[in-house]
Amino acid sequence: NAREVMAKLAPVDLHPATFTPGMFRRTRMAQVPAAFWMQDEDAFHVICFRSNAQYMFDLLKTAAQPGSEVGFFAAS
């Protein structure tokens, strides 16, 4: 559910037809300046300032908790 986790935090169209592996995006994730790229269908790499690293980790961990799935991309 990597795509769904990222979609919860970033105002980016992450629909599989729009954002494909290899693509890169600069944006804000929960008001933190960040960038990410999609390595493959199941993995994103996220970069942000070191001073925001723990906060970003906590955001991603919370967004990925079991039971918090939205299922928006499930049928895609």
N, CA, C, O and CB atoms as a CASP TS submission, in Angstrom:
PFRMAT TS
TARGET T0000
AUTHOR 0000-0000-0000
METHOD Language model
MODEL 1
PARENT N/A
ATOM      1  N   ASN     1       0.806  -1.208   0.000  1.00  0.00           N
ATOM      2  CA  ASN     1       0.000   0.000   0.000  1.00  0.00           C
ATOM      3  C   ASN     1       0.849   1.273   0.000  1.00  0.00           C
ATOM      4  O   ASN     1       0.416   2.314   0.493  1.00  0.00           O
ATOM      5  CB  ASN     1      -0.917  -0.002   1.195  1.00  0.00           C
ATOM      6  N   ALA     2       2.035   1.183  -0.545  1.00  0.00           N
ATOM      7  CA  ALA     2       2.929   2.343  -0.537  1.00  0.00           C
ATOM      8  C   ALA     2       2.306   3.547  -1.234  1.00  0.00           C
ATOM      9  O   ALA     2       2.433   4.676  -0.759  1.00  0.00           O
ATOM     10  CB  ALA     2       4.250   1.990  -1.205  1.00  0.00           C
ATOM     11  N   ARG     3       1.640   3.312  -2.345  1.00  0.00           N
ATOM     12  CA  ARG     3       1.011   4.408  -3.089  1.00  0.00           C
ATOM     13  C   ARG     3      -0.039   5.107  -2.232  1.00  0.00           C
ATOM     14  O   ARG     3      -0.120   6.335  -2.220  1.00  0.00           O
ATOM     15  CB  ARG     3       0.371   3.882  -4.388  1.00  0.00           C
ATOM     16  N   GLU     4      -0.833   4.329  -1.522  1.00  0.00           N
ATOM     17  CA  GLU     4      -1.876   4.902  -0.674  1.00  0.00           C
ATOM     18  C   GLU     4      -1.285   5.687   0.494  1.00  0.00           C
ATOM     19  O   GLU     4      -1.786   6.757   0.838  1.00  0.00           O
ATOM     20  CB  GLU     4      -2.791   3.802  -0.149  1.00  0.00           C
ATOM     21  N   VAL     5      -0.236   5.168   1.099  1.00  0.00           N
ATOM     22  CA  VAL     5       0.417   5.864   2.208  1.00  0.00           C
ATOM     23  C   VAL     5       0.921   7.225   1.739  1.00  0.00           C
ATOM     24  O   VAL     5       0.715   8.233   2.415  1.00  0.00           O
ATOM     25  CB  VAL     5       1.585   5.018   2.779  1.00  0.00           C
ATOM     26  N   MET     6       1.579   7.254   0.586  1.00  0.00           N
ATOM     27  CA  MET     6       2.089   8.524   0.071  1.00  0.00           C
ATOM     28  C   MET     6       0.952   9.482  -0.275  1.00  0.00           C
ATOM     29  O   MET     6       1.067  10.687  -0.050  1.00  0.00           O
ATOM     30  CB  MET     6       2.962   8.284  -1.160  1.00  0.00           C
ATOM     31  N   ALA     7      -0.131   8.962  -0.815  1.00  0.00           N
ATOM     32  CA  ALA     7      -1.267   9.808  -1.192  1.00  0.00           C
ATOM     33  C   ALA     7      -1.928  10.449   0.021  1.00  0.00           C
ATOM     34  O   ALA     7      -2.517  11.523  -0.095  1.00  0.00           O
ATOM     35  CB  ALA     7      -2.293   8.994  -1.962  1.00  0.00           C
ATOM     36  N   LYS     8      -1.840   9.814   1.165  1.00  0.00           N
ATOM     37  CA  LYS     8      -2.401  10.405   2.385  1.00  0.00           C
ATOM     38  C   LYS     8      -1.643  11.653   2.800  1.00  0.00           C
ATOM     39  O   LYS     8      -2.214  12.534   3.442  1.00  0.00           O
ATOM     40  CB  LYS     8      -2.384   9.391   3.523  1.00  0.00           C
ATOM     41  N   LEU     9      -0.375  11.745   2.449  1.00  0.00           N
ATOM     42  CA  LEU     9       0.475  12.822   2.950  1.00  0.00           C
ATOM     43  C   LEU     9       0.834  13.897   1.934  1.00  0.00           C
ATOM     44  O   LEU     9       1.174  15.019   2.311  1.00  0.00           O
ATOM     45  CB  LEU     9       1.716  12.244   3.476  1.00  0.00           C
ATOM     46  N   ALA    10       0.761  13.567   0.657  1.00  0.00           N
ATOM     47  CA  ALA    10       1.211  14.521  -0.365  1.00  0.00           C
ATOM     48  C   ALA    10       0.083  14.884  -1.327  1.00  0.00           C
ATOM     49  O   ALA    10      -0.659  14.005  -1.767  1.00  0.00           O
ATOM     50  CB  ALA    10       2.395  13.942  -1.147  1.00  0.00           C
ATOM     51  N   PRO    11      -0.055  16.163  -1.658  1.00  0.00           N
ATOM     52  CA  PRO    11      -1.081  16.593  -2.610  1.00  0.00           C
ATOM     53  C   PRO    11      -0.635  16.350  -4.056  1.00  0.00           C
ATOM     54  O   PRO    11      -0.433  17.288  -4.827  1.00  0.00           O
ATOM     55  CB  PRO    11      -1.408  18.080  -2.402  1.00  0.00           C
ATOM     56  N   VAL    12      -0.488  15.080  -4.396  1.00  0.00           N
ATOM     57  CA  VAL    12       0.013  14.675  -5.704  1.00  0.00           C
ATOM     58  C   VAL    12      -0.933  13.614  -6.256  1.00  0.00           C
ATOM     59  O   VAL    12      -1.410  12.758  -5.511  1.00  0.00           O
ATOM     60  CB  VAL    12       1.488  14.136  -5.617  1.00  0.00           C
ATOM     61  N   ASP    13      -1.202  13.668  -7.545  1.00  0.00           N
ATOM     62  CA  ASP    13      -2.021  12.635  -8.179  1.00  0.00           C
ATOM     63  C   ASP    13      -1.171  11.382  -8.327  1.00  0.00           C
ATOM     64  O   ASP    13      -0.303  11.315  -9.198  1.00  0.00           O
ATOM     65  CB  ASP    13      -2.574  13.110  -9.569  1.00  0.00           C
ATOM     66  N   LEU    14      -1.416  10.396  -7.482  1.00  0.00           N
ATOM     67  CA  LEU    14      -0.631   9.172  -7.492  1.00  0.00           C
ATOM     68  C   LEU    14      -1.366   8.002  -8.137  1.00  0.00           C
ATOM     69  O   LEU    14      -1.016   6.845  -7.905  1.00  0.00           O
ATOM     70  CB  LEU    14      -0.240   8.810  -6.091  1.00  0.00           C
ATOM     71  N   HIS    15      -2.369   8.294  -8.934  1.00  0.00           N
ATOM     72  CA  HIS    15      -3.077   7.235  -9.634  1.00  0.00           C
ATOM     73  C   HIS    15      -2.066   6.453 -10.482  1.00  0.00           C
ATOM     74  O   HIS    15      -1.186   7.058 -11.093  1.00  0.00           O
ATOM     75  CB  HIS    15      -4.230   7.819 -10.519  1.00  0.00           C
ATOM     76  N   PRO    16      -2.179   5.115 -10.530  1.00  0.00           N
ATOM     77  CA  PRO    16      -1.220   4.303 -11.281  1.00  0.00           C
ATOM     78  C   PRO    16      -1.052   4.706 -12.753  1.00  0.00           C
ATOM     79  O   PRO    16       0.012   4.484 -13.332  1.00  0.00           O
ATOM     80  CB  PRO    16      -1.640   2.876 -11.217  1.00  0.00           C
ATOM     81  N   ALA    17      -2.063   5.282 -13.350  1.00  0.00           N
ATOM     82  CA  ALA    17      -1.941   5.725 -14.740  1.00  0.00           C
ATOM     83  C   ALA    17      -1.198   7.051 -14.856  1.00  0.00           C
ATOM     84  O   ALA    17      -0.720   7.401 -15.935  1.00  0.00           O
ATOM     85  CB  ALA    17      -3.318   5.853 -15.369  1.00  0.00           C
ATOM     86  N   THR    18      -1.098   7.782 -13.767  1.00  0.00           N
ATOM     87  CA  THR    18      -0.491   9.107 -13.772  1.00  0.00           C
ATOM     88  C   THR    18       0.924   9.115 -13.205  1.00  0.00           C
ATOM     89  O   THR    18       1.813   9.759 -13.762  1.00  0.00           O
ATOM     90  CB  THR    18      -1.348  10.059 -12.992  1.00  0.00           C
ATOM     91  N   PHE    19       1.136   8.403 -12.102  1.00  0.00           N
ATOM     92  CA  PHE    19       2.446   8.376 -11.441  1.00  0.00           C
ATOM     93  C   PHE    19       2.979   6.954 -11.519  1.00  0.00           C
ATOM     94  O   PHE    19       2.463   6.053 -10.857  1.00  0.00           O
ATOM     95  CB  PHE    19       2.353   8.864  -9.946  1.00  0.00           C
ATOM     96  N   THR    20       4.001   6.757 -12.322  1.00  0.00           N
ATOM     97  CA  THR    20       4.518   5.415 -12.594  1.00  0.00           C
ATOM     98  C   THR    20       5.943   5.255 -12.042  1.00  0.00           C
ATOM     99  O   THR    20       6.608   6.249 -11.753  1.00  0.00           O
ATOM    100  CB  THR    20       4.497   5.131 -14.114  1.00  0.00           C
ATOM    101  N   PRO    21       6.405   4.028 -11.899  1.00  0.00           N
ATOM    102  CA  PRO    21       7.774   3.808 -11.415  1.00  0.00           C
ATOM    103  C   PRO    21       8.792   4.607 -12.228  1.00  0.00           C
ATOM    104  O   PRO    21       8.718   4.687 -13.454  1.00  0.00           O
ATOM    105  CB  PRO    21       8.121   2.314 -11.469  1.00  0.00           C
ATOM    106  N   GLY    22       9.735   5.190 -11.508  1.00  0.00           N
ATOM    107  CA  GLY    22      10.759   6.020 -12.121  1.00  0.00           C
ATOM    108  C   GLY    22      10.457   7.503 -12.055  1.00  0.00           C
ATOM    109  O   GLY    22      11.344   8.323 -12.289  1.00  0.00           O
ATOM    110  N   MET    23       9.222   7.864 -11.742  1.00  0.00           N
ATOM    111  CA  MET    23       8.854   9.280 -11.683  1.00  0.00           C
ATOM    112  C   MET    23       9.295   9.897 -10.356  1.00  0.00           C
ATOM    113  O   MET    23       9.407   9.212  -9.339  1.00  0.00           O
ATOM    114  CB  MET    23       7.333   9.451 -11.871  1.00  0.00           C
ATOM    115  N   PHE    24       9.544  11.209 -10.392  1.00  0.00           N
ATOM    116  CA  PHE    24      10.060  11.980  -9.276  1.00  0.00           C
ATOM    117  C   PHE    24       9.144  13.175  -9.051  1.00  0.00           C
ATOM    118  O   PHE    24       8.596  13.731 -10.002  1.00  0.00           O
ATOM    119  CB  PHE    24      11.524  12.434  -9.534  1.00  0.00           C
ATOM    120  N   ARG    25       8.980  13.569  -7.795  1.00  0.00           N
ATOM    121  CA  ARG    25       8.125  14.729  -7.511  1.00  0.00           C
ATOM    122  C   ARG    25       8.645  15.484  -6.304  1.00  0.00           C
ATOM    123  O   ARG    25       8.962  14.879  -5.280  1.00  0.00           O
ATOM    124  CB  ARG    25       6.667  14.293  -7.275  1.00  0.00           C
ATOM    125  N   ARG    26       8.737  16.807  -6.417  1.00  0.00           N
ATOM    126  CA  ARG    26       8.997  17.679  -5.267  1.00  0.00           C
ATOM    127  C   ARG    26       7.659  18.193  -4.798  1.00  0.00           C
ATOM    128  O   ARG    26       6.819  18.576  -5.612  1.00  0.00           O
ATOM    129  CB  ARG    26       9.975  18.864  -5.626  1.00  0.00           C
ATOM    130  N   THR    27       7.446  18.206  -3.482  1.00  0.00           N
ATOM    131  CA  THR    27       6.155  18.619  -2.949  1.00  0.00           C
ATOM    132  C   THR    27       6.293  18.887  -1.453  1.00  0.00           C
ATOM    133  O   THR    27       7.397  19.033  -0.929  1.00  0.00           O
ATOM    134  CB  THR    27       5.070  17.540  -3.219  1.00  0.00           C
ATOM    135  N   ARG    28       5.181  18.947  -0.804  1.00  0.00           N
ATOM    136  CA  ARG    28       5.140  19.010   0.657  1.00  0.00           C
ATOM    137  C   ARG    28       4.408  17.780   1.144  1.00  0.00           C
ATOM    138  O   ARG    28       3.403  17.369   0.564  1.00  0.00           O
ATOM    139  CB  ARG    28       4.447  20.322   1.167  1.00  0.00           C
ATOM    140  N   MET    29       4.909  17.207   2.193  1.00  0.00           N
ATOM    141  CA  MET    29       4.249  16.073   2.822  1.00  0.00           C
ATOM    142  C   MET    29       3.911  16.515   4.235  1.00  0.00           C
ATOM    143  O   MET    29       4.798  16.664   5.076  1.00  0.00           O
ATOM    144  CB  MET    29       5.153  14.771   2.810  1.00  0.00           C
ATOM    145  N   ALA    30       2.622  16.726   4.494  1.00  0.00           N
ATOM    146  CA  ALA    30       2.174  17.242   5.794  1.00  0.00           C
ATOM    147  C   ALA    30       2.928  18.524   6.153  1.00  0.00           C
ATOM    148  O   ALA    30       3.380  18.685   7.286  1.00  0.00           O
ATOM    149  CB  ALA    30       2.375  16.178   6.900  1.00  0.00           C
ATOM    150  N   GLN    31       3.057  19.413   5.207  1.00  0.00           N
ATOM    151  CA  GLN    31       3.700  20.725   5.340  1.00  0.00           C
ATOM    152  C   GLN    31       5.218  20.671   5.475  1.00  0.00           C
ATOM    153  O   GLN    31       5.834  21.682   5.809  1.00  0.00           O
ATOM    154  CB  GLN    31       3.137  21.433   6.523  1.00  0.00           C
ATOM    155  N   VAL    32       5.831  19.526   5.226  1.00  0.00           N
ATOM    156  CA  VAL    32       7.284  19.398   5.245  1.00  0.00           C
ATOM    157  C   VAL    32       7.784  19.377   3.798  1.00  0.00           C
ATOM    158  O   VAL    32       7.335  18.548   3.007  1.00  0.00           O
ATOM    159  CB  VAL    32       7.730  18.106   6.019  1.00  0.00           C
ATOM    160  N   PRO    33       8.699  20.270   3.444  1.00  0.00           N
ATOM    161  CA  PRO    33       9.258  20.204   2.091  1.00  0.00           C
ATOM    162  C   PRO    33       9.939  18.850   1.896  1.00  0.00           C
ATOM    163  O   PRO    33      10.752  18.429   2.718  1.00  0.00           O
ATOM    164  CB  PRO    33      10.268  21.372   1.843  1.00  0.00           C
ATOM    165  N   ALA    34       9.602  18.184   0.813  1.00  0.00           N
ATOM    166  CA  ALA    34      10.142  16.847   0.575  1.00  0.00           C
ATOM    167  C   ALA    34      10.143  16.556  -0.913  1.00  0.00           C
ATOM    168  O   ALA    34       9.581  17.301  -1.716  1.00  0.00           O
ATOM    169  CB  ALA    34       9.328  15.776   1.335  1.00  0.00           C
ATOM    170  N   ALA    35      10.776  15.474  -1.253  1.00  0.00           N
ATOM    171  CA  ALA    35      10.755  14.953  -2.617  1.00  0.00           C
ATOM    172  C   ALA    35      10.657  13.444  -2.501  1.00  0.00           C
ATOM    173  O   ALA    35      11.097  12.852  -1.516  1.00  0.00           O
ATOM    174  CB  ALA    35      12.032  15.395  -3.444  1.00  0.00           C
ATOM    175  N   PHE    36      10.077  12.831  -3.518  1.00  0.00           N
ATOM    176  CA  PHE    36      10.040  11.375  -3.523  1.00  0.00           C
ATOM    177  C   PHE    36      10.040  10.864  -4.949  1.00  0.00           C
ATOM    178  O   PHE    36       9.644  11.562  -5.882  1.00  0.00           O
ATOM    179  CB  PHE    36       8.810  10.854  -2.766  1.00  0.00           C
ATOM    180  N   TRP    37      10.486   9.651  -5.093  1.00  0.00           N
ATOM    181  CA  TRP    37      10.397   8.976  -6.379  1.00  0.00           C
ATOM    182  C   TRP    37       9.955   7.557  -6.139  1.00  0.00           C
ATOM    183  O   TRP    37      10.168   6.974  -5.076  1.00  0.00           O
ATOM    184  CB  TRP    37      11.743   9.017  -7.139  1.00  0.00           C
ATOM    185  N   MET    38       9.338   7.029  -7.159  1.00  0.00           N
ATOM    186  CA  MET    38       8.783   5.683  -7.081  1.00  0.00           C
ATOM    187  C   MET    38       9.783   4.725  -7.713  1.00  0.00           C
ATOM    188  O   MET    38      10.022   4.761  -8.920  1.00  0.00           O
ATOM    189  CB  MET    38       7.388   5.596  -7.788  1.00  0.00           C
ATOM    190  N   GLN    39      10.358   3.872  -6.882  1.00  0.00           N
ATOM    191  CA  GLN    39      11.333   2.911  -7.375  1.00  0.00           C
ATOM    192  C   GLN    39      10.651   1.810  -8.176  1.00  0.00           C
ATOM    193  O   GLN    39      11.089   1.470  -9.275  1.00  0.00           O
ATOM    194  CB  GLN    39      12.123   2.309  -6.213  1.00  0.00           C
ATOM    195  N   ASP    40       9.583   1.258  -7.625  1.00  0.00           N
ATOM    196  CA  ASP    40       8.756   0.262  -8.307  1.00  0.00           C
ATOM    197  C   ASP    40       7.357   0.358  -7.725  1.00  0.00           C
ATOM    198  O   ASP    40       7.094   1.256  -6.926  1.00  0.00           O
ATOM    199  CB  ASP    40       9.343  -1.192  -8.151  1.00  0.00           C
ATOM    200  N   GLU    41       6.471  -0.517  -8.089  1.00  0.00           N
ATOM    201  CA  GLU    41       5.077  -0.424  -7.644  1.00  0.00           C
ATOM    202  C   GLU    41       4.902  -0.493  -6.127  1.00  0.00           C
ATOM    203  O   GLU    41       3.883  -0.049  -5.598  1.00  0.00           O
ATOM    204  CB  GLU    41       4.279  -1.520  -8.278  1.00  0.00           C
ATOM    205  N   ASP    42       5.884  -1.044  -5.435  1.00  0.00           N
ATOM    206  CA  ASP    42       5.760  -1.233  -3.988  1.00  0.00           C
ATOM    207  C   ASP    42       6.720  -0.396  -3.167  1.00  0.00           C
ATOM    208  O   ASP    42       6.780  -0.569  -1.950  1.00  0.00           O
ATOM    209  CB  ASP    42       5.967  -2.662  -3.656  1.00  0.00           C
ATOM    210  N   ALA    43       7.474   0.505  -3.780  1.00  0.00           N
ATOM    211  CA  ALA    43       8.490   1.231  -3.021  1.00  0.00           C
ATOM    212  C   ALA    43       8.670   2.669  -3.497  1.00  0.00           C
ATOM    213  O   ALA    43       8.769   2.941  -4.694  1.00  0.00           O
ATOM    214  CB  ALA    43       9.806   0.505  -3.109  1.00  0.00           C
ATOM    215  N   PHE    44       8.710   3.569  -2.538  1.00  0.00           N
ATOM    216  CA  PHE    44       9.025   4.975  -2.767  1.00  0.00           C
ATOM    217  C   PHE    44      10.265   5.321  -1.964  1.00  0.00           C
ATOM    218  O   PHE    44      10.495   4.755  -0.895  1.00  0.00           O
ATOM    219  CB  PHE    44       7.829   5.899  -2.378  1.00  0.00           C
ATOM    220  N   HIS    45      11.055   6.234  -2.466  1.00  0.00           N
ATOM    221  CA  HIS    45      12.161   6.811  -1.712  1.00  0.00           C
ATOM    222  C   HIS    45      11.744   8.239  -1.380  1.00  0.00           C
ATOM    223  O   HIS    45      11.263   8.970  -2.247  1.00  0.00           O
ATOM    224  CB  HIS    45      13.530   6.763  -2.525  1.00  0.00           C
ATOM    225  N   VAL    46      11.929   8.631  -0.126  1.00  0.00           N
ATOM    226  CA  VAL    46      11.546   9.961   0.328  1.00  0.00           C
ATOM    227  C   VAL    46      12.789  10.676   0.837  1.00  0.00           C
ATOM    228  O   VAL    46      13.595  10.094   1.563  1.00  0.00           O
ATOM    229  CB  VAL    46      10.452   9.887   1.434  1.00  0.00           C
ATOM    230  N   ILE    47      12.943  11.945   0.452  1.00  0.00           N
ATOM    231  CA  ILE    47      14.032  12.755   0.991  1.00  0.00           C
ATOM    232  C   ILE    47      13.450  14.042   1.556  1.00  0.00           C
ATOM    233  O   ILE    47      12.514  14.623   1.007  1.00  0.00           O
ATOM    234  CB  ILE    47      15.103  13.060  -0.101  1.00  0.00           C
ATOM    235  N   CYS    48      14.031  14.465   2.661  1.00  0.00           N
ATOM    236  CA  CYS    48      13.633  15.716   3.300  1.00  0.00           C
ATOM    237  C   CYS    48      14.827  16.231   4.092  1.00  0.00           C
ATOM    238  O   CYS    48      15.857  15.562   4.172  1.00  0.00           O
ATOM    239  CB  CYS    48      12.376  15.519   4.224  1.00  0.00           C
ATOM    240  N   PHE    49      14.695  17.401   4.669  1.00  0.00           N
ATOM    241  CA  PHE    49      15.775  17.930   5.492  1.00  0.00           C
ATOM    242  C   PHE    49      15.984  17.046   6.713  1.00  0.00           C
ATOM    243  O   PHE    49      15.029  16.508   7.273  1.00  0.00           O
ATOM    244  CB  PHE    49      15.475  19.377   5.919  1.00  0.00           C
ATOM    245  N   ARG    50      17.222  16.904   7.115  1.00  0.00           N
ATOM    246  CA  ARG    50      17.557  16.072   8.264  1.00  0.00           C
ATOM    247  C   ARG    50      16.802  16.508   9.524  1.00  0.00           C
ATOM    248  O   ARG    50      16.439  15.671  10.351  1.00  0.00           O
ATOM    249  CB  ARG    50      19.059  16.115   8.516  1.00  0.00           C
ATOM    250  N   SER    51      16.571  17.791   9.667  1.00  0.00           N
ATOM    251  CA  SER    51      15.873  18.285  10.856  1.00  0.00           C
ATOM    252  C   SER    51      14.420  17.815  10.905  1.00  0.00           C
ATOM    253  O   SER    51      13.795  17.862  11.964  1.00  0.00           O
ATOM    254  CB  SER    51      15.922  19.805  10.896  1.00  0.00           C
ATOM    255  N   ASN    52      13.874  17.362   9.774  1.00  0.00           N
ATOM    256  CA  ASN    52      12.508  16.856   9.723  1.00  0.00           C
ATOM    257  C   ASN    52      12.439  15.337   9.623  1.00  0.00           C
ATOM    258  O   ASN    52      11.347  14.779   9.515  1.00  0.00           O
ATOM    259  CB  ASN    52      11.786  17.466   8.559  1.00  0.00           C
ATOM    260  N   ALA    53      13.570  14.667   9.658  1.00  0.00           N
ATOM    261  CA  ALA    53      13.617  13.229   9.389  1.00  0.00           C
ATOM    262  C   ALA    53      12.760  12.410  10.350  1.00  0.00           C
ATOM    263  O   ALA    53      11.979  11.566   9.909  1.00  0.00           O
ATOM    264  CB  ALA    53      15.039  12.746   9.457  1.00  0.00           C
ATOM    265  N   GLN    54      12.890  12.641  11.632  1.00  0.00           N
ATOM    266  CA  GLN    54      12.113  11.848  12.593  1.00  0.00           C
ATOM    267  C   GLN    54      10.621  12.127  12.453  1.00  0.00           C
ATOM    268  O   GLN    54       9.803  11.210  12.520  1.00  0.00           O
ATOM    269  CB  GLN    54      12.570  12.146  14.031  1.00  0.00           C
ATOM    270  N   TYR    55      10.275  13.388  12.259  1.00  0.00           N
ATOM    271  CA  TYR    55       8.866  13.747  12.056  1.00  0.00           C
ATOM    272  C   TYR    55       8.314  13.057  10.806  1.00  0.00           C
ATOM    273  O   TYR    55       7.204  12.526  10.827  1.00  0.00           O
ATOM    274  CB  TYR    55       8.706  15.284  11.935  1.00  0.00           C
ATOM    275  N   MET    56       9.091  13.066   9.716  1.00  0.00           N
ATOM    276  CA  MET    56       8.658  12.414   8.489  1.00  0.00           C
ATOM    277  C   MET    56       8.515  10.910   8.693  1.00  0.00           C
ATOM    278  O   MET    56       7.552  10.309   8.218  1.00  0.00           O
ATOM    279  CB  MET    56       9.644  12.703   7.356  1.00  0.00           C
ATOM    280  N   PHE    57       9.456  10.306   9.390  1.00  0.00           N
ATOM    281  CA  PHE    57       9.363   8.882   9.677  1.00  0.00           C
ATOM    282  C   PHE    57       8.084   8.574  10.455  1.00  0.00           C
ATOM    283  O   PHE    57       7.376   7.614  10.149  1.00  0.00           O
ATOM    284  CB  PHE    57      10.596   8.411  10.465  1.00  0.00           C
ATOM    285  N   ASP    58       7.800   9.394  11.458  1.00  0.00           N
ATOM    286  CA  ASP    58       6.590   9.188  12.264  1.00  0.00           C
ATOM    287  C   ASP    58       5.320   9.367  11.427  1.00  0.00           C
ATOM    288  O   ASP    58       4.355   8.623  11.602  1.00  0.00           O
ATOM    289  CB  ASP    58       6.572  10.162  13.453  1.00  0.00           C
ATOM    290  N   LEU    59       5.315  10.344  10.522  1.00  0.00           N
ATOM    291  CA  LEU    59       4.170  10.541   9.635  1.00  0.00           C
ATOM    292  C   LEU    59       3.928   9.311   8.770  1.00  0.00           C
ATOM    293  O   LEU    59       2.801   8.828   8.660  1.00  0.00           O
ATOM    294  CB  LEU    59       4.385  11.769   8.750  1.00  0.00           C
ATOM    295  N   LEU    60       4.991   8.815   8.161  1.00  0.00           N
ATOM    296  CA  LEU    60       4.872   7.648   7.293  1.00  0.00           C
ATOM    297  C   LEU    60       4.438   6.411   8.081  1.00  0.00           C
ATOM    298  O   LEU    60       3.618   5.622   7.612  1.00  0.00           O
ATOM    299  CB  LEU    60       6.202   7.379   6.583  1.00  0.00           C
ATOM    300  N   LYS    61       4.996   6.254   9.277  1.00  0.00           N
ATOM    301  CA  LYS    61       4.647   5.106  10.115  1.00  0.00           C
ATOM    302  C   LYS    61       3.171   5.150  10.505  1.00  0.00           C
ATOM    303  O   LYS    61       2.499   4.119  10.496  1.00  0.00           O
ATOM    304  CB  LYS    61       5.528   5.071  11.375  1.00  0.00           C
ATOM    305  N   THR    62       2.668   6.322  10.842  1.00  0.00           N
ATOM    306  CA  THR    62       1.263   6.465  11.212  1.00  0.00           C
ATOM    307  C   THR    62       0.352   6.231  10.015  1.00  0.00           C
ATOM    308  O   THR    62      -0.675   5.563  10.137  1.00  0.00           O
ATOM    309  CB  THR    62       1.007   7.851  11.801  1.00  0.00           C
ATOM    310  N   ALA    63       0.721   6.774   8.864  1.00  0.00           N
ATOM    311  CA  ALA    63      -0.098   6.615   7.658  1.00  0.00           C
ATOM    312  C   ALA    63      -0.142   5.169   7.175  1.00  0.00           C
ATOM    313  O   ALA    63      -1.065   4.784   6.458  1.00  0.00           O
ATOM    314  CB  ALA    63       0.432   7.506   6.549  1.00  0.00           C
ATOM    315  N   ALA    64       0.846   4.370   7.560  1.00  0.00           N
ATOM    316  CA  ALA    64       0.926   2.980   7.103  1.00  0.00           C
ATOM    317  C   ALA    64       0.395   1.972   8.124  1.00  0.00           C
ATOM    318  O   ALA    64       0.474   0.766   7.891  1.00  0.00           O
ATOM    319  CB  ALA    64       2.353   2.642   6.769  1.00  0.00           C
ATOM    320  N   GLN    65      -0.136   2.441   9.232  1.00  0.00           N
ATOM    321  CA  GLN    65      -0.603   1.504  10.261  1.00  0.00           C
ATOM    322  C   GLN    65      -1.684   0.580   9.731  1.00  0.00           C
ATOM    323  O   GLN    65      -2.571   1.014   8.996  1.00  0.00           O
ATOM    324  CB  GLN    65      -1.127   2.263  11.470  1.00  0.00           C
ATOM    325  N   PRO    66      -1.614  -0.699  10.102  1.00  0.00           N
ATOM    326  CA  PRO    66      -2.666  -1.641   9.710  1.00  0.00           C
ATOM    327  C   PRO    66      -4.035  -1.145  10.201  1.00  0.00           C
ATOM    328  O   PRO    66      -4.174  -0.662  11.324  1.00  0.00           O
ATOM    329  CB  PRO    66      -2.369  -3.058  10.276  1.00  0.00           C
ATOM    330  N   GLY    67      -5.008  -1.276   9.350  1.00  0.00           N
ATOM    331  CA  GLY    67      -6.350  -0.824   9.684  1.00  0.00           C
ATOM    332  C   GLY    67      -6.644   0.592   9.231  1.00  0.00           C
ATOM    333  O   GLY    67      -7.789   1.037   9.306  1.00  0.00           O
ATOM    334  N   SER    68      -5.624   1.315   8.759  1.00  0.00           N
ATOM    335  CA  SER    68      -5.847   2.697   8.321  1.00  0.00           C
ATOM    336  C   SER    68      -5.994   2.800   6.810  1.00  0.00           C
ATOM    337  O   SER    68      -6.008   3.901   6.259  1.00  0.00           O
ATOM    338  CB  SER    68      -4.702   3.585   8.784  1.00  0.00           C
ATOM    339  N   GLU    69      -6.104   1.653   6.135  1.00  0.00           N
ATOM    340  CA  GLU    69      -6.214   1.651   4.682  1.00  0.00           C
ATOM    341  C   GLU    69      -7.490   2.342   4.227  1.00  0.00           C
ATOM    342  O   GLU    69      -8.554   2.169   4.821  1.00  0.00           O
ATOM    343  CB  GLU    69      -6.172   0.225   4.149  1.00  0.00           C
ATOM    344  N   VAL    70      -7.368   3.114   3.179  1.00  0.00           N
ATOM    345  CA  VAL    70      -8.522   3.776   2.585  1.00  0.00           C
ATOM    346  C   VAL    70      -9.063   2.949   1.422  1.00  0.00           C
ATOM    347  O   VAL    70     -10.272   2.911   1.192  1.00  0.00           O
ATOM    348  CB  VAL    70      -8.150   5.194   2.110  1.00  0.00           C
ATOM    349  N   GLY    71      -8.173   2.291   0.694  1.00  0.00           N
ATOM    350  CA  GLY    71      -8.564   1.436  -0.413  1.00  0.00           C
ATOM    351  C   GLY    71      -8.849   2.164  -1.704  1.00  0.00           C
ATOM    352  O   GLY    71      -9.495   1.615  -2.597  1.00  0.00           O
ATOM    353  N   PHE    72      -8.376   3.400  -1.818  1.00  0.00           N
ATOM    354  CA  PHE    72      -8.671   4.205  -3.002  1.00  0.00           C
ATOM    355  C   PHE    72      -8.088   3.604  -4.275  1.00  0.00           C
ATOM    356  O   PHE    72      -8.728   3.637  -5.326  1.00  0.00           O
ATOM    357  CB  PHE    72      -8.143   5.608  -2.816  1.00  0.00           C
ATOM    358  N   PHE    73      -6.884   3.058  -4.189  1.00  0.00           N
ATOM    359  CA  PHE    73      -6.230   2.518  -5.372  1.00  0.00           C
ATOM    360  C   PHE    73      -6.420   1.008  -5.512  1.00  0.00           C
ATOM    361  O   PHE    73      -5.823   0.399  -6.400  1.00  0.00           O
ATOM    362  CB  PHE    73      -4.758   2.842  -5.333  1.00  0.00           C
ATOM    363  N   ALA    74      -7.224   0.402  -4.671  1.00  0.00           N
ATOM    364  CA  ALA    74      -7.409  -1.051  -4.680  1.00  0.00           C
ATOM    365  C   ALA    74      -7.932  -1.572  -6.010  1.00  0.00           C
ATOM    366  O   ALA    74      -7.512  -2.639  -6.459  1.00  0.00           O
ATOM    367  CB  ALA    74      -8.357  -1.454  -3.579  1.00  0.00           C
ATOM    368  N   ALA    75      -8.826  -0.851  -6.640  1.00  0.00           N
ATOM    369  CA  ALA    75      -9.435  -1.308  -7.896  1.00  0.00           C
ATOM    370  C   ALA    75      -8.606  -0.885  -9.106  1.00  0.00           C
ATOM    371  O   ALA    75      -8.931  -1.260 -10.233  1.00  0.00           O
ATOM    372  CB  ALA    75     -10.861  -0.760  -8.025  1.00  0.00           C
ATOM    373  N   SER    76      -7.546  -0.114  -8.894  1.00  0.00           N
ATOM    374  CA  SER    76      -6.748   0.401 -10.019  1.00  0.00           C
ATOM    375  C   SER    76      -5.868  -0.660 -10.611  1.00  0.00           C
ATOM    376  O   SER    76      -5.134  -0.393 -11.563  1.00  0.00           O
ATOM    377  CB  SER    76      -5.898   1.568  -9.580  1.00  0.00           C
TER
END
